[in-house]
Amino acid sequence: FVCNNFSLSAPKQTLFDNASITIVQGHRYGILGPNGQGKTTLLRHIAAREMPVPVNWDVILVEQEAKATERSAVEEVLAADLRAAELIKREAELLQKLEDIETDMEQGKDISAEEVERTRTELESTSAELEAIGADSAEARGR
């Protein structure tokens, strides 16, 4: 997207005056500068779509005040996608449940066909939703 002749200000301070910005989809950008010069304000305006961001672009703002963790930057971004994280966790649980069912059946335990079908159906649904949201390519996009 292109936004020409925009101005942004903070209380008692003009951050950008008659500025222009061009962002090309698929490219990666870094915004560098001293504190208090408008980097976060600019990003917040972009994330809030107060600039002409195409509707088919996903814009996610990860606040700079994130707590320090042992996770990498990419892991932090992926963890911010709560729905994907929830689905990935559920998929792992369902896969484990199917493995447990298989083990139980091998040991001669009585397992209902309905339980097996219910678990498989939920796993298929969960996997389909993960695919629909592009979770399999999320890490590559985060890099």
BATIBA-835888 format. One record per residue: x, y, z of N, C-alpha, C in turn; chain; residue number from 0. Coordinates in steps of 0.2 Angstrom, whole numbers, plus 2048, in hexadecimal, padded with zeros to 3 digits. Layout:
<nodes>
NODE  n.px  n.py  n.pz  ca.px  ca.py  ca.pz  c.px  c.py  c.pz  chain  resi
NODE     X     Y     Z      X      Y      Z     X     Y     Z      A   NUM
...
</nodes>
This chain:
<nodes>
NODE  n.px  n.py  n.pz  ca.px  ca.py  ca.pz  c.px  c.py  c.pz  chain  resi
NODE   804   7FA   800    800    800    800   804   806   800      A     0
NODE   801   80C   7FE    805    812    7FE   801   817   802      A     1
NODE   804   81B   806    800    820    809   805   826   809      A     2
NODE   802   82B   805    806    832    804   803   837   808      A     3
NODE   808   83C   80A    806    842    80D   802   841   814      A     4
NODE   804   83C   818    800    83B    81E   804   83F   824      A     5
NODE   801   840   829    804    843    82F   801   83F   835      A     6
NODE   806   83E   83A    804    83B    840   807   83F   846      A     7
NODE   804   840   84B    807    844    851   805   840   857      A     8
NODE   809   842   85C    807    840    863   806   846   867      A     9
NODE   804   846   86D    803    84C    871   809   850   871      A    10
NODE   808   856   86F    80E    85B    86F   814   85A   86A      A    11
NODE   813   855   865    818    853    861   816   851   85A      A    12
NODE   818   854   855    817    851    84E   81C   84C   84D      A    13
NODE   819   846   84B    81D    840    84A   81F   83F   842      A    14
NODE   81A   840   83E    81B    840    837   817   845   834      A    15
NODE   819   849   82F    816    84F    82C   817   84E   825      A    16
NODE   811   84E   821    812    84D    81A   816   847   818      A    17
NODE   816   842   81B    81A    83C    81A   817   837   815      A    18
NODE   81B   833   812    818    82E    80E   81B   827   810      A    19
NODE   817   822   80F    819    81B    810   817   816   80B      A    20
NODE   81B   812   809    819    80C    804   81B   806   807      A    21
NODE   816   801   807    818    7FA    80A   815   7F5   805      A    22
NODE   81A   7F1   803    818    7EC    7FE   817   7E5   801      A    23
NODE   811   7E2   7FF    810    7DC    802   815   7D7   801      A    24
NODE   817   7D3   806    81B    7CD    806   823   7D0   807      A    25
NODE   824   7D6   808    82A    7D8    80A   82B   7D9   812      A    26
NODE   831   7D9   814    832    7DA    81B   835   7E1   81D      A    27
NODE   833   7E4   822    835    7EB    823   837   7EB   82B      A    28
NODE   83C   7F0   82C    83E    7F1    833   83D   7F9   833      A    29
NODE   83B   7FB   839    83A    802    83A   83F   804   840      A    30
NODE   844   808   83E    849    80A    843   849   811   845      A    31
NODE   84B   813   84B    84B    81A    84D   84B   81B   854      A    32
NODE   84D   820   857    84D    822    85E   846   821   861      A    33
NODE   846   820   867    83F    820    86B   83C   826   86A      A    34
NODE   835   826   86A    831    82C    86A   830   82F   863      A    35
NODE   833   82C   85E    832    82F    857   82D   82D   853      A    36
NODE   828   828   855    822    826    852   822   81F   84F      A    37
NODE   827   81B   850    827    814    84D   821   811   84F      A    38
NODE   81F   810   855    81A    80C    858   813   810   856      A    39
NODE   813   816   856    80D    81A    854   80B   818   84D      A    40
NODE   810   818   849    80F    817    841   80C   810   841      A    41
NODE   80F   80B   844    80D    804    844   806   803   847      A    42
NODE   804   807   84C    7FE    806    84E   7F8   809   849      A    43
NODE   7FA   80E   846    7F6    811    841   7F5   80C   83B      A    44
NODE   7FA   809   839    7FA    803    834   7F6   7FE   836      A    45
NODE   7F7   7FB   83C    7F3    7F5    83F   7EC   7F7   840      A    46
NODE   7EA   7FD   842    7E3    7FF    842   7E0   801   83C      A    47
NODE   7E4   800   836    7E1    801    830   7DF   809   82F      A    48
NODE   7E2   80D   832    7E1    814    831   7E5   817   82B      A    49
NODE   7E9   812   828    7EC    814    822   7E9   80F   81D      A    50
NODE   7EA   810   816    7E7    80C    811   7EA   805   810      A    51
NODE   7EA   801   815    7EC    7FA    815   7E7   7F5   811      A    52
NODE   7E9   7F2   80C    7E4    7ED    809   7E1   7E9   80E      A    53
NODE   7DA   7E8   80C    7D6    7E4    811   7D9   7DC   811      A    54
NODE   7DC   7DA   80C    7DE    7D3    80C   7E5   7D2   80F      A    55
NODE   7E8   7D7   812    7EE    7D6    816   7EC   7D5   81D      A    56
NODE   7F0   7D1   820    7F0    7D0    827   7F5   7D4   82B      A    57
NODE   7F3   7D8   82F    7F7    7DD    833   7F6   7DB   83A      A    58
NODE   7FC   7D9   83D    7FC    7D7    844   802   7DC   848      A    59
NODE   800   7DF   84D    804    7E3    851   806   7E0   857      A    60
NODE   80C   7DE   858    80F    7DB    85E   812   7E0   862      A    61
NODE   80F   7E2   868    812    7E8    86C   819   7E7   86E      A    62
NODE   81D   7EC   86E    824    7EC    870   825   7EA   878      A    63
NODE   81F   7EB   87B    820    7E9    883   81F   7E2   885      A    64
NODE   820   7DE   880    81F    7D6    881   824   7D4   887      A    65
NODE   822   7D0   88B    826    7CD    890   82C   7C9   88D      A    66
NODE   832   7CA   890    838    7C6    88E   836   7BE   88F      A    67
NODE   838   7BA   88A    837    7B3    88B   83D   7B0   888      A    68
NODE   83D   7A9   888    842    7A5    885   841   7A4   87D      A    69
NODE   83A   7A6   87B    838    7A5    874   83C   7AA   86F      A    70
NODE   83D   7A7   869    83F    7AC    864   83A   7B0   862      A    71
NODE   83C   7B6   85E    837    7BA    85B   832   7B7   857      A    72
NODE   833   7B2   853    82E    7AF    84F   82A   7AB   853      A    73
NODE   82C   7A8   859    828    7A4    85D   823   7A9   861      A    74
NODE   825   7AF   863    821    7B4    866   81B   7B6   861      A    75
NODE   81D   7B7   85B    818    7B9    856   813   7B3   855      A    76
NODE   815   7AD   854    811    7A7    854   80C   7A6   85A      A    77
NODE   80F   7A7   860    80B    7A7    866   806   7AC   866      A    78
NODE   807   7B2   863    802    7B7    863   7FB   7B5   860      A    79
NODE   7FC   7B0   85B    7F6    7AE    857   7F3   7A8   85C      A    80
NODE   7EE   7AB   860    7EB    7A6    865   7E7   7A1   862      A    81
NODE   7E3   7A2   85D    7DF    79D    85A   7E3   798   857      A    82
NODE   7E9   799   853    7ED    794    850   7F0   790   856      A    83
NODE   7F3   793   85B    7F6    790    861   7F1   78B   864      A    84
NODE   7EB   78D   865    7E5    789    868   7E4   783   863      A    85
NODE   7E4   784   85D    7E2    77F    858   7E8   77A   858      A    86
NODE   7EE   77C   858    7F4    778    858   7F4   773   85E      A    87
NODE   7F3   776   864    7F2    773    86A   7ED   76D   86A      A    88
NODE   7E7   76F   867    7E1    76A    867   7E3   765   862      A    89
NODE   7E6   766   85C    7E8    761    857   7ED   75C   85A      A    90
NODE   7F2   75F   85E    7F7    75A    862   7F3   756   867      A    91
NODE   7EE   758   86A    7EA    754    86F   7E6   74F   86C      A    92
NODE   7E3   751   866    7DF    74C    862   7E4   746   85F      A    93
NODE   7E9   748   85D    7EE    743    85A   7F0   73E   860      A    94
NODE   7F2   741   866    7F4    73D    86B   7EE   738   86D      A    95
NODE   7E8   73B   86D    7E2    737    86F   7E1   731   86A      A    96
NODE   7E2   732   864    7E1    72D    85F   7E7   728   860      A    97
NODE   7ED   72A   862    7F2    725    863   7F1   721   869      A    98
NODE   7EE   724   86E    7EC    721    874   7E6   71C   873      A    99
NODE   7E1   71E   86F    7DC    719    86D   7DF   713   869      A   100
NODE   7E4   714   864    7E7    70F    861   7EA   70A   866      A   101
NODE   7EE   70D   86A    7F1    709    86F   7EC   705   873      A   102
NODE   7E7   708   876    7E2    704    879   7DF   6FF   875      A   103
NODE   7DE   700   86F    7DB    6FB    86B   7DF   6F5   86A      A   104
NODE   7E6   6F6   869    7EB    6F1    869   7EB   6ED   86F      A   105
NODE   7EA   6F0   875    7EA    6EC    87B   7E3   6E9   87C      A   106
NODE   7DF   6E9   878    7D8    6E6    878   7D3   6EA   87C      A   107
NODE   7D4   6F0   87E    7CF    6F4    881   7C9   6F5   87D      A   108
NODE   7C3   6F6   880    7BD    6F8    87C   7BD   6FF   87A      A   109
NODE   7BD   701   874    7BD    708    872   7B7   709   86D      A   110
NODE   7B3   70E   86F    7AD    70E    86B   7AE   712   864      A   111
NODE   7AB   70F   85F    7AC    712    858   7AA   719   858      A   112
NODE   7A5   71B   85C    7A3    722    85C   7A9   727   85E      A   113
NODE   7AC   724   864    7B2    728    866   7B7   729   861      A   114
NODE   7B9   724   85E    7BE    724    859   7BC   729   853      A   115
NODE   7B6   729   851    7B3    72D    84B   7B3   734   84E      A   116
NODE   7B1   735   854    7B0    73C    856   7B7   73F   857      A   117
NODE   7BC   73C   859    7C3    73E    85A   7C6   740   853      A   118
NODE   7C5   73B   84E    7C7    73C    847   7C4   742   844      A   119
NODE   7BD   743   845    7B9    748    842   7BC   74F   845      A   120
NODE   7BD   74F   84B    7BF    756    84E   7C7   757   84C      A   121
NODE   7CB   752   84B    7D1    753    849   7D1   756   841      A   122
NODE   7CD   753   83D    7CD    755    836   7CA   75C   836      A   123
NODE   7C5   75E   83A    7C3    765    83B   7C8   76A   83D      A   124
NODE   7CC   768   842    7D1    76C    845   7D7   76D   840      A   125
NODE   7D9   768   83D    7DE    768    837   7DC   76C   832      A   126
NODE   7D5   76C   830    7D3    770    82A   7D3   777   82C      A   127
NODE   7D1   779   832    7D1    780    834   7D8   783   835      A   128
NODE   7DD   77E   837    7E4    780    837   7E6   782   830      A   129
NODE   7E5   77E   82B    7E6    77F    824   7E3   785   822      A   130
NODE   7DD   786   823    7D9    78C    821   7DD   793   823      A   131
NODE   7DF   793   829    7E2    799    82C   7EA   799   82A      A   132
NODE   7EC   794   827    7F3    795    824   7F8   793   82A      A   133
NODE   7F6   790   82F    7FB    78E    834   801   78B   832      A   134
NODE   801   787   82D    807    783    82B   80C   787   828      A   135
NODE   80A   78D   826    80F    792    823   810   798   827      A   136
NODE   80D   798   82D    80E    79E    832   815   79F   834      A   137
NODE   819   79A   835    820    79B    837   824   79F   831      A   138
NODE   823   79C   82B    826    79F    826   824   7A6   825      A   139
NODE   81E   7A8   825    81C    7AF    825   81E   7B3   82A      A   140
NODE   81F   7B0   830    822    7B4    836   829   7B6   835      A   141
NODE   82D   7B2   831    834    7B3    830   835   7B8   82B      A   142
</nodes>
